[in-house]
Amino acid sequence: MFKRNTKEQSTLFVHDNPKSIVSEKFRTIRSNIMFSIANTSDKNILVTSEHALSGKSTVSSNIGISYAQAGYNTLIIDGDMRKPTQHYVFQLSNLTGLSNLIINKTTFNDAIKATHIDNLSVLTSGPIPPNPSELIASNKFKQIYDIVSKDYDFIIIDTPPVNTVTDAQLFVQHTKNAVLVIDTEKNDRDEVKKAQELLNAAGAKILGVILNKMKVTKSSSYYYYYGTDSDD
């Protein structure tokens, strides 16, 4: 059993405080994503950042909750098999998960866990493997992704920072769509540009950027989303 601490509980804004400004911002992000992918067959997204500790896992979980609350059967895949987070966020066991599933050491029923939130499940990372990139690039992962894509209305893959390892570039081969989380307190323009270039090189459609940790005012929140279809 996991003991849920205050810090972990406070990250599920959309569930714990659905009437807050932050929760409303996540619902706006959900709407923007839905508009961006309305005319495409690629319904799922990848969430990444340019560096660690930008808040990508918190963003992933809250977007997932916002979809689930709207009635969509939603799956969050913790694709960060180096420093997994989602099992902590949702207080789930990580004895089995994605890494086991790829090497045929567990089943879908054991790897995918229901959460305390209706319509929301999590495919946890599983034990940390020695070769995450090789597992992601395998035909087995493609098979897994194809199966869950048929079972769920919406899938979010929470990945390691794109500037650090190749994992996000490999995952986006499947989702096609990506959202980039930027820490407004600690970021480097060149690193942000590099992240965008790496995603573009992998063929990603960057649906938008989420500016995290912005100062709260009456007209803003910690999360702000804007599209990146223009060249600005």
RODREN-345285 format. One line per field, with one value per residue: residue in one letter; chain; x, y, z of N, C-alpha, C in turn. Coordinates in pm, whole numbers, always signed. Example, Ala and Ser with C-alpha at 12.3 -4.5 7.8 and 13.67 -1.06 7.14 Angstrom:
2
r a; s
c A; A
n.px +1319; +1285
n.py -569; -225
n.pz +780; +708
ca.px +1230; +1367
ca.py -450; -106
ca.pz +780; +714
c.px +1320; +1290
c.py -330; +3
c.pz +780; +787
END
This chain:
232
r m; f; k; r; n; t; k; e; q; s; t; l; f; v; h; d; n; p; k; s; i; v; s; e; k; f; r; t; i; r; s; n; i; m; f; s; i; a; n; t; s; d; k; n; i; l; v; t; s; e; h; a; l; s; g; k; s; t; v; s; s; n; i; g; i; s; y; a; q; a; g; y; n; t; l; i; i; d; g; d; m; r; k; p; t; q; h; y; v; f; q; l; s; n; l; t; g; l; s; n; l; i; i; n; k; t; t; f; n; d; a; i; k; a; t; h; i; d; n; l; s; v; l; t; s; g; p; i; p; p; n; p; s; e; l; i; a; s; n; k; f; k; q; i; y; d; i; v; s; k; d; y; d; f; i; i; i; d; t; p; p; v; n; t; v; t; d; a; q; l; f; v; q; h; t; k; n; a; v; l; v; i; d; t; e; k; n; d; r; d; e; v; k; k; a; q; e; l; l; n; a; a; g; a; k; i; l; g; v; i; l; n; k; m; k; v; t; k; s; s; s; y; y; y; y; y; g; t; d; s; d; d
c A; A; A; A; A; A; A; A; A; A; A; A; A; A; A; A; A; A; A; A; A; A; A; A; A; A; A; A; A; A; A; A; A; A; A; A; A; A; A; A; A; A; A; A; A; A; A; A; A; A; A; A; A; A; A; A; A; A; A; A; A; A; A; A; A; A; A; A; A; A; A; A; A; A; A; A; A; A; A; A; A; A; A; A; A; A; A; A; A; A; A; A; A; A; A; A; A; A; A; A; A; A; A; A; A; A; A; A; A; A; A; A; A; A; A; A; A; A; A; A; A; A; A; A; A; A; A; A; A; A; A; A; A; A; A; A; A; A; A; A; A; A; A; A; A; A; A; A; A; A; A; A; A; A; A; A; A; A; A; A; A; A; A; A; A; A; A; A; A; A; A; A; A; A; A; A; A; A; A; A; A; A; A; A; A; A; A; A; A; A; A; A; A; A; A; A; A; A; A; A; A; A; A; A; A; A; A; A; A; A; A; A; A; A; A; A; A; A; A; A; A; A; A; A; A; A; A; A; A; A; A; A
n.px +84; +35; +112; -53; +82; +74; +197; +189; -87; -163; -94; -287; -473; -708; -879; -882; -947; -1166; -1295; -1111; -892; -668; -756; -953; -794; -666; -881; -927; -692; -739; -957; -833; -648; -823; -949; -727; -668; -891; -947; -787; -657; -496; -523; -401; -156; +177; +360; +619; +930; +1186; +1383; +1458; +1233; +1041; +775; +626; +507; +308; +150; +76; -79; -292; -409; -495; -687; -871; -973; -1085; -1284; -1453; -1576; -1432; -1273; -976; -621; -318; +12; +302; +578; +828; +1073; +1298; +1300; +1040; +710; +429; +309; +353; +208; -59; -72; -15; +79; +400; +516; +468; +448; +492; +756; +778; +571; +650; +854; +719; +662; +449; +92; -164; -376; -255; -56; -180; -345; -641; -748; -840; -1007; -1283; -1302; -1031; -720; -391; -97; +163; +521; +668; +936; +1259; +1434; +1747; +1771; +1591; +1539; +1575; +1367; +1144; +1169; +1108; +932; +742; +653; +515; +308; +177; +98; -76; -281; -381; -462; -692; -856; -892; -1023; -858; -513; -231; +113; +360; +675; +1043; +1254; +1302; +1543; +1731; +1736; +1663; +1407; +1152; +1143; +1125; +880; +704; +683; +469; +248; +240; +147; +250; +305; +471; +623; +722; +930; +874; +1026; +1283; +1454; +1604; +1653; +1782; +1781; +1510; +1453; +1606; +1470; +1228; +1325; +1423; +1188; +1049; +1222; +1174; +936; +714; +398; +371; +145; +111; +244; +300; +325; +471; +455; +409; +369; +99; -184; -483; -579; -452; -281; -94; -56; -34; -138; -37; -73; +142; +144; +204; +479; +587
n.py -120; +230; +534; +829; +1140; +1491; +1656; +1500; +1473; +1732; +1777; +1688; +1878; +1918; +1720; +1737; +2001; +2108; +2346; +2544; +2805; +2702; +2444; +2508; +2613; +2381; +2248; +2418; +2374; +2108; +2146; +2297; +2112; +1920; +2062; +2101; +1846; +1765; +1716; +1505; +1168; +1094; +1071; +1082; +1204; +1316; +1417; +1627; +1786; +2044; +2020; +1851; +1841; +2025; +1999; +1828; +1579; +1637; +1801; +1613; +1429; +1589; +1680; +1434; +1373; +1575; +1499; +1250; +1332; +1450; +1238; +1071; +765; +720; +686; +708; +676; +599; +681; +737; +562; +591; +781; +735; +862; +866; +655; +729; +967; +882; +692; +409; +64; -21; -253; -406; -312; -98; -165; -438; -538; -501; -687; -920; -1013; -973; -910; -728; -672; -671; -480; -239; -9; +70; +391; +605; +775; +814; +667; +685; +538; +403; +312; +208; +266; +41; -173; -16; -43; -156; -61; +150; +298; +111; -65; +97; +143; -101; -360; -479; -280; -119; -292; -307; -39; -10; -181; -68; +175; +117; +49; +269; +603; +821; +881; +960; +1007; +1026; +1148; +1130; +1428; +1582; +1684; +1545; +1259; +1013; +915; +1051; +1130; +883; +783; +967; +890; +728; +861; +1097; +1355; +1622; +1787; +2053; +2124; +2402; +2536; +2830; +2960; +2861; +2837; +2805; +2983; +2878; +2608; +2552; +2602; +2399; +2175; +2200; +2170; +1907; +1759; +1829; +1720; +1455; +1425; +1522; +1674; +1964; +2051; +2255; +2477; +2460; +2684; +2658; +2708; +2979; +3305; +3353; +3544; +3747; +3710; +3498; +3174; +2896; +2759; +2794; +2794; +2786; +2780; +2641; +2656; +2864; +3057; +3225
n.pz +0; -61; +94; +74; +34; +126; -64; -298; -329; -380; -643; -818; -941; -1098; -1016; -731; -678; -852; -923; -932; -1063; -1190; -1257; -1441; -1641; -1729; -1840; -2050; -2193; -2263; -2438; -2640; -2737; -2839; -3043; -3206; -3300; -3425; -3696; -3767; -3775; -3574; -3248; -3003; -2758; -2683; -2401; -2315; -2213; -2212; -2023; -1711; -1426; -1501; -1473; -1631; -1577; -1390; -1549; -1744; -1593; -1507; -1746; -1836; -1636; -1687; -1934; -1865; -1687; -1864; -1974; -2140; -2209; -2072; -2093; -1926; -2010; -1850; -1979; -1899; -1831; -1688; -1480; -1337; -1255; -1243; -1097; -837; -825; -856; -663; -703; -753; -880; -953; -1172; -1515; -1800; -1887; -1816; -1969; -2233; -2259; -2235; -1975; -1815; -1797; -1981; -1809; -1557; -1585; -1656; -1458; -1283; -1169; -887; -1006; -1210; -1535; -1587; -1639; -1569; -1728; -1577; -1545; -1483; -1356; -1363; -1660; -1815; -2069; -2188; -2431; -2636; -2581; -2627; -2898; -3003; -3186; -3028; -2852; -3034; -3102; -2855; -2824; -3042; -2964; -2720; -2819; -2951; -2745; -2582; -2559; -2551; -2522; -2328; -2331; -2100; -2108; -2085; -2063; -2379; -2467; -2332; -2356; -2615; -2599; -2609; -2877; -2998; -2899; -3011; -3268; -3273; -3147; -3291; -3228; -3012; -2698; -2550; -2246; -2065; -1823; -1669; -1483; -1487; -1760; -2084; -2374; -2601; -2540; -2538; -2805; -2917; -2823; -2961; -3222; -3216; -3176; -3407; -3597; -3554; -3668; -3538; -3467; -3314; -3091; -2910; -2657; -2311; -2062; -1762; -1406; -1392; -1249; -1031; -1101; -1093; -1343; -1452; -1435; -1305; -1536; -1880; -2214; -2552; -2906; -3162; -3433; -3603; -3742; -3563
ca.px +0; +106; +56; -61; +121; +11; +257; +136; -228; -181; -65; -405; -556; -838; -964; -894; -1006; -1214; -1345; -1000; -847; -576; -837; -1018; -691; -645; -994; -901; -590; -809; -1035; -740; -596; -930; -964; -607; -664; -1028; -953; -682; -682; -405; -600; -326; -51; +296; +396; +761; +984; +1324; +1473; +1391; +1167; +960; +636; +557; +425; +190; +69; +20; -184; -409; -476; -565; -805; -970; -1038; -1167; -1402; -1541; -1638; -1348; -1197; -844; -506; -188; +126; +425; +684; +958; +1124; +1423; +1259; +892; +642; +283; +262; +352; +101; -188; -59; -32; +194; +480; +587; +454; +411; +530; +881; +748; +479; +724; +935; +627; +672; +325; -25; -227; -459; -170; +26; -266; -417; -747; -722; -958; -1082; -1361; -1259; -887; -629; -249; +1; +282; +646; +728; +1075; +1349; +1516; +1878; +1772; +1460; +1524; +1559; +1232; +1047; +1184; +1080; +802; +649; +585; +419; +191; +108; +36; -188; -389; -444; -525; -828; -933; -910; -1059; -750; -392; -124; +239; +449; +808; +1157; +1285; +1346; +1683; +1819; +1745; +1587; +1280; +1038; +1145; +1079; +738; +623; +660; +338; +142; +249; +119; +331; +289; +598; +609; +838; +939; +895; +1122; +1417; +1459; +1706; +1594; +1845; +1737; +1372; +1461; +1659; +1361; +1137; +1392; +1430; +1054; +1020; +1303; +1113; +808; +605; +317; +367; +13; +120; +341; +242; +418; +445; +510; +392; +318; -46; -252; -626; -614; -369; -260; +36; -48; -84; -119; -55; -43; +271; +132; +263; +625; +629
ca.py +0; +357; +642; +949; +1256; +1617; +1706; +1424; +1504; +1867; +1787; +1651; +1996; +1907; +1631; +1781; +2135; +2125; +2481; +2639; +2866; +2608; +2337; +2563; +2623; +2249; +2220; +2496; +2299; +1994; +2194; +2336; +1988; +1857; +2140; +2082; +1712; +1732; +1669; +1407; +1035; +1077; +1127; +1077; +1304; +1297; +1536; +1628; +1916; +2057; +1975; +1785; +1920; +2130; +1976; +1756; +1470; +1700; +1842; +1492; +1372; +1677; +1672; +1307; +1385; +1661; +1415; +1150; +1399; +1480; +1115; +994; +655; +780; +612; +774; +584; +656; +643; +773; +441; +626; +841; +732; +946; +856; +564; +808; +1065; +816; +594; +279; -25; -19; -380; -442; -197; -96; -236; -582; -572; -505; -810; -1033; -1065; -943; -900; -595; -657; -640; -362; -120; +1; +169; +491; +642; +870; +745; +674; +709; +429; +435; +208; +254; +241; -87; -161; +57; -136; -102; -17; +204; +338; -8; -117; +186; +127; -238; -393; -513; -158; -80; -379; -262; +91; -31; -245; +27; +282; +71; +31; +396; +720; +921; +834; +1056; +945; +1113; +1104; +1206; +1549; +1549; +1724; +1460; +1125; +1002; +847; +1128; +1122; +749; +773; +1052; +816; +664; +957; +1205; +1485; +1649; +1912; +2084; +2196; +2488; +2595; +2974; +3010; +2816; +2788; +2864; +2999; +2785; +2473; +2541; +2590; +2266; +2080; +2211; +2114; +1762; +1706; +1846; +1624; +1323; +1426; +1555; +1794; +2025; +2113; +2377; +2487; +2494; +2757; +2611; +2783; +3123; +3371; +3358; +3672; +3730; +3677; +3389; +3063; +2835; +2693; +2871; +2715; +2856; +2697; +2665; +2634; +2976; +3063; +3328
ca.pz +0; -66; +174; -10; +112; +86; -187; -410; -343; -432; -785; -896; -927; -1165; -934; -592; -670; -990; -949; -924; -1188; -1254; -1317; -1559; -1745; -1786; -1928; -2172; -2266; -2323; -2553; -2746; -2795; -2916; -3168; -3288; -3360; -3468; -3835; -3790; -3720; -3459; -3138; -2878; -2747; -2601; -2323; -2280; -2174; -2259; -1917; -1599; -1322; -1561; -1437; -1738; -1524; -1333; -1663; -1805; -1508; -1503; -1876; -1834; -1551; -1753; -2036; -1797; -1633; -1977; -2016; -2231; -2150; -2087; -2042; -1915; -2014; -1795; -2070; -1842; -1766; -1622; -1353; -1342; -1157; -1238; -991; -715; -836; -838; -555; -764; -753; -1003; -964; -1313; -1596; -1941; -1914; -1812; -2077; -2358; -2265; -2215; -1839; -1744; -1885; -1985; -1689; -1442; -1612; -1658; -1331; -1267; -1064; -809; -1088; -1313; -1676; -1600; -1604; -1587; -1756; -1508; -1618; -1448; -1307; -1453; -1738; -1852; -2209; -2221; -2570; -2718; -2558; -2692; -3043; -3041; -3247; -2922; -2804; -3137; -3085; -2733; -2851; -3132; -2887; -2626; -2897; -2985; -2621; -2511; -2640; -2549; -2455; -2304; -2292; -2024; -2150; -2033; -2139; -2515; -2488; -2251; -2416; -2739; -2575; -2658; -3023; -3035; -2867; -3098; -3392; -3258; -3118; -3390; -3164; -2893; -2623; -2484; -2120; -2038; -1689; -1689; -1386; -1524; -1897; -2170; -2507; -2694; -2507; -2584; -2950; -2945; -2799; -3075; -3341; -3201; -3200; -3550; -3671; -3537; -3739; -3447; -3478; -3181; -3080; -2833; -2548; -2182; -1976; -1626; -1292; -1406; -1130; -1030; -1087; -1107; -1480; -1503; -1343; -1324; -1665; -1994; -2337; -2678; -3020; -3227; -3576; -3676; -3740; -3467
c.px +87; +35; +61; -25; +62; +66; +200; -10; -248; -154; -186; -509; -697; -934; -988; -961; -1060; -1264; -1235; -966; -756; -653; -905; -918; -665; -761; -983; -796; -652; -886; -945; -680; -701; -954; -847; -606; -799; -1033; -842; -722; -595; -466; -521; -213; +65; +321; +542; +803; +1126; +1423; +1391; +1330; +1089; +812; +557; +466; +299; +95; +1; -97; -309; -482; -556; -692; -912; -1044; -1132; -1295; -1501; -1605; -1556; -1274; -1049; -735; -384; -81; +247; +540; +822; +1008; +1261; +1395; +1106; +828; +495; +233; +264; +232; -34; -186; -90; +94; +268; +561; +578; +409; +463; +654; +859; +666; +553; +804; +851; +638; +551; +213; -79; -307; -377; -92; -55; -353; -527; -707; -850; -1045; -1154; -1304; -1109; -806; -486; -173; +132; +408; +697; +870; +1165; +1441; +1652; +1878; +1637; +1441; +1503; +1420; +1128; +1050; +1145; +944; +698; +579; +482; +292; +108; +32; -86; -308; -459; -512; -667; -917; -967; -943; -942; -634; -292; +1; +327; +592; +920; +1178; +1348; +1491; +1782; +1844; +1653; +1445; +1160; +1030; +1096; +928; +652; +606; +522; +227; +128; +235; +201; +291; +417; +572; +738; +825; +969; +998; +1265; +1412; +1565; +1650; +1652; +1800; +1592; +1369; +1510; +1550; +1262; +1198; +1397; +1293; +1017; +1097; +1246; +977; +690; +526; +305; +237; +18; +226; +266; +350; +381; +513; +506; +337; +167; -94; -401; -664; -532; -361; -122; +52; -107; -46; -127; -9; +89; +262; +194; +415; +677; +708
c.py +125; +457; +769; +1071; +1384; +1669; +1634; +1458; +1638; +1880; +1754; +1762; +1977; +1818; +1689; +1916; +2174; +2265; +2586; +2695; +2770; +2496; +2385; +2578; +2488; +2208; +2298; +2427; +2179; +2037; +2231; +2214; +1925; +1931; +2114; +1949; +1671; +1670; +1569; +1273; +1008; +1148; +1140; +1180; +1255; +1428; +1525; +1769; +1926; +2015; +1915; +1886; +2039; +2115; +1897; +1646; +1523; +1744; +1721; +1438; +1459; +1686; +1542; +1311; +1468; +1586; +1315; +1212; +1436; +1354; +1030; +885; +683; +693; +703; +665; +655; +603; +682; +653; +463; +687; +849; +807; +910; +759; +632; +902; +1002; +707; +453; +195; -13; -147; -435; -319; -211; -178; -387; -625; -587; -636; -934; -1096; -1027; -934; -757; -570; -619; -510; -233; -119; +105; +267; +519; +743; +793; +771; +693; +589; +474; +307; +257; +211; +100; -66; -96; -40; -74; -37; +41; +236; +219; -68; -34; +167; -11; -254; -425; -389; -112; -163; -337; -133; +74; -92; -144; +142; +245; +65; +162; +508; +816; +866; +947; +978; +1050; +1065; +1182; +1333; +1516; +1585; +1630; +1324; +1120; +949; +921; +1123; +987; +734; +852; +991; +752; +766; +1063; +1343; +1500; +1782; +1933; +2169; +2274; +2549; +2745; +3032; +2977; +2759; +2863; +2867; +2898; +2642; +2450; +2524; +2452; +2161; +2080; +2147; +1961; +1697; +1716; +1745; +1483; +1315; +1461; +1677; +1851; +2104; +2245; +2367; +2525; +2560; +2726; +2701; +2933; +3181; +3387; +3501; +3645; +3683; +3562; +3277; +3007; +2776; +2780; +2796; +2807; +2766; +2733; +2641; +2745; +2971; +3164; +3269
c.pz +0; +22; +94; +72; +53; -45; -308; -435; -411; -581; -872; -888; -981; -1087; -796; -577; -808; -1024; -948; -1062; -1264; -1323; -1444; -1674; -1810; -1876; -2058; -2258; -2335; -2447; -2669; -2815; -2886; -3048; -3262; -3360; -3417; -3607; -3869; -3729; -3598; -3338; -3009; -2877; -2661; -2526; -2282; -2241; -2226; -2151; -1803; -1504; -1378; -1527; -1539; -1685; -1458; -1444; -1726; -1723; -1509; -1636; -1883; -1753; -1620; -1863; -1971; -1742; -1741; -2035; -2112; -2154; -2177; -2025; -2040; -1917; -1955; -1878; -2020; -1763; -1703; -1484; -1351; -1227; -1137; -1131; -855; -713; -802; -732; -603; -747; -886; -1017; -1106; -1390; -1738; -1970; -1912; -1932; -2210; -2371; -2230; -2076; -1753; -1846; -1884; -1856; -1567; -1462; -1608; -1533; -1337; -1157; -986; -883; -1198; -1452; -1694; -1550; -1632; -1620; -1696; -1583; -1599; -1397; -1410; -1527; -1771; -1991; -2251; -2369; -2662; -2702; -2631; -2844; -3093; -3108; -3142; -2869; -2906; -3125; -2964; -2759; -2941; -3058; -2797; -2700; -2938; -2862; -2551; -2608; -2654; -2468; -2445; -2266; -2226; -2047; -2080; -2116; -2274; -2540; -2420; -2313; -2538; -2721; -2632; -2810; -3074; -3011; -2967; -3236; -3392; -3236; -3227; -3325; -3036; -2830; -2544; -2360; -2093; -1899; -1706; -1594; -1426; -1665; -1975; -2312; -2607; -2669; -2551; -2736; -2992; -2928; -2915; -3200; -3334; -3227; -3347; -3634; -3664; -3604; -3653; -3494; -3338; -3170; -3003; -2725; -2422; -2097; -1831; -1523; -1314; -1277; -1139; -1013; -1102; -1247; -1537; -1401; -1367; -1462; -1773; -2121; -2457; -2792; -3083; -3377; -3659; -3667; -3639; -3351
END
